[in-house]
Amino acid sequence: MTDHWLLWAILSAVFAALVTILAKAGLKDIDPDFAQLLRTAVVLPVLAVLVFAIGKWQSVAHWSGKAWLYIILSGLATCAAWVCYFRALDLGKASQVSAVDKLSVVLVAVLAVTMLGEQINATTWCGITFIAIGVVIVSLAK
């Protein structure tokens, strides 16, 4: 396997697109919160088997309190994002919901600079601005 970030990011985008389409198709007669519960019930054991199978299982006994806090907060944010996404998907068009969800790219850039101290160049800020404009255009479409 490669460690090239771009390949993994593209695969993430492909699978995220499948998540949206498959979820929207499955939400026809199912409550979005219940659907999310079932989806999560699939994710946990699959990830556990994957992590164990590729030899990445590790003890958490030596994690710092800060690491625990950030991982737990990330889990709570994941849950909140998924619940909101499934609700939006239940109520809206998949193409619009997914596009507006990409506002997270803009928010991640701002938070990465302010909280993580990352440096972002003008070209990247230009692209991030275009994403924000695209989100506004897509969200206003009827």
Legacy VTK file of the C-alpha trace (Angstrom):
# vtk DataFile Version 3.0
C-alpha trace
ASCII
DATASET POLYDATA
POINTS 142 float
0.000 0.000 0.000
1.094 3.508 -0.655
1.317 6.303 1.889
0.603 8.966 -0.719
-2.036 11.253 0.808
-3.647 12.180 -2.501
-4.564 8.595 -3.386
-6.173 8.114 0.036
-7.995 11.452 -0.259
-9.385 10.517 -3.685
-10.512 7.130 -2.359
-12.145 8.938 0.557
-14.054 11.152 -1.870
-15.186 8.133 -3.905
-16.435 6.304 -0.821
-18.038 9.469 0.576
-19.955 9.815 -2.686
-21.109 6.205 -2.373
-22.146 6.846 1.244
-24.370 9.704 0.105
-25.983 7.882 -2.804
-26.501 4.607 -0.940
-27.801 6.381 2.168
-30.222 8.552 0.180
-31.521 5.457 -1.611
-31.914 3.658 1.730
-33.677 6.496 3.551
-36.913 6.179 1.579
-38.929 4.565 4.394
-36.497 4.659 7.328
-35.977 7.288 10.016
-32.577 8.930 9.423
-31.467 8.553 13.053
-32.303 4.841 13.053
-30.577 4.406 9.692
-27.501 6.093 11.150
-27.552 3.704 14.121
-27.625 0.714 11.772
-24.849 2.158 9.627
-22.702 2.693 12.693
-23.401 -0.877 13.826
-21.797 -1.996 10.567
-18.823 0.373 10.805
-17.515 -0.611 14.257
-17.028 -4.364 13.745
-15.697 -3.900 10.211
-13.093 -1.402 11.420
-12.183 -3.626 14.380
-11.542 -6.599 12.074
-9.568 -4.412 9.644
-7.352 -2.907 12.348
-6.707 -6.329 13.872
-6.100 -8.010 10.490
-3.504 -5.483 9.335
-1.717 -5.582 12.683
-2.491 -2.093 13.894
-4.313 -3.055 17.086
-2.653 -1.265 19.991
-2.958 -0.756 23.692
-4.541 2.499 24.768
-3.179 2.195 28.298
-0.369 4.665 27.658
-2.383 7.338 25.869
-2.186 10.788 27.407
-5.259 12.465 28.820
-5.058 14.993 25.991
-5.056 12.221 23.344
-8.117 10.626 24.994
-9.897 13.975 25.135
-9.267 14.782 21.471
-10.265 11.305 20.266
-13.462 11.364 22.352
-14.334 14.879 21.154
-13.633 13.787 17.580
-15.993 10.835 18.072
-18.717 13.130 19.394
-18.191 15.517 16.466
-18.391 12.556 14.070
-21.673 11.484 15.618
-23.107 14.993 15.410
-21.944 15.401 11.807
-23.429 12.052 10.753
-26.762 12.740 12.467
-27.003 16.171 10.833
-25.903 14.803 7.450
-28.468 11.997 7.462
-31.226 14.395 8.517
-30.274 16.816 5.744
-30.075 13.936 3.275
-33.530 12.744 4.295
-34.970 16.220 3.695
-32.938 17.485 0.753
-31.395 16.566 -2.559
-28.254 14.437 -2.328
-26.391 16.731 -4.733
-27.129 19.832 -2.651
-26.607 18.244 0.761
-23.258 16.806 -0.278
-22.132 20.127 -1.768
-23.080 22.124 1.313
-21.358 19.513 3.479
-18.144 20.469 1.663
-18.279 23.791 3.493
-16.304 21.709 5.982
-13.283 22.247 3.685
-13.491 25.978 4.347
-13.993 25.470 8.067
-11.118 22.985 8.274
-8.789 25.506 6.612
-9.725 28.240 9.066
-9.452 25.898 12.066
-6.181 24.377 10.819
-4.640 27.839 10.694
-6.050 29.063 14.001
-5.851 25.873 16.088
-3.073 23.818 14.499
-0.823 26.621 13.294
-0.809 25.378 9.691
0.355 27.746 6.986
-1.863 28.101 3.902
-0.619 29.965 0.828
-2.580 32.430 -1.297
-3.241 29.888 -4.045
-4.804 27.490 -1.564
-6.888 30.299 -0.026
-8.102 31.133 -3.523
-9.259 27.540 -4.025
-10.916 27.513 -0.609
-12.741 30.730 -1.520
-14.005 29.119 -4.736
-15.290 26.176 -2.692
-17.178 28.586 -0.423
-18.658 30.380 -3.442
-19.633 27.039 -4.970
-21.370 26.002 -1.756
-23.412 29.216 -1.786
-24.365 28.763 -5.451
-25.381 25.115 -4.999
-27.312 25.782 -1.800
-29.357 28.551 -3.445
-30.280 26.447 -6.504
-33.912 25.379 -6.646
LINES 1 143
142 0 1 2 3 4 5 6 7 8 9 10 11 12 13 14 15 16 17 18 19 20 21 22 23 24 25 26 27 28 29 30 31 32 33 34 35 36 37 38 39 40 41 42 43 44 45 46 47 48 49 50 51 52 53 54 55 56 57 58 59 60 61 62 63 64 65 66 67 68 69 70 71 72 73 74 75 76 77 78 79 80 81 82 83 84 85 86 87 88 89 90 91 92 93 94 95 96 97 98 99 100 101 102 103 104 105 106 107 108 109 110 111 112 113 114 115 116 117 118 119 120 121 122 123 124 125 126 127 128 129 130 131 132 133 134 135 136 137 138 139 140 141
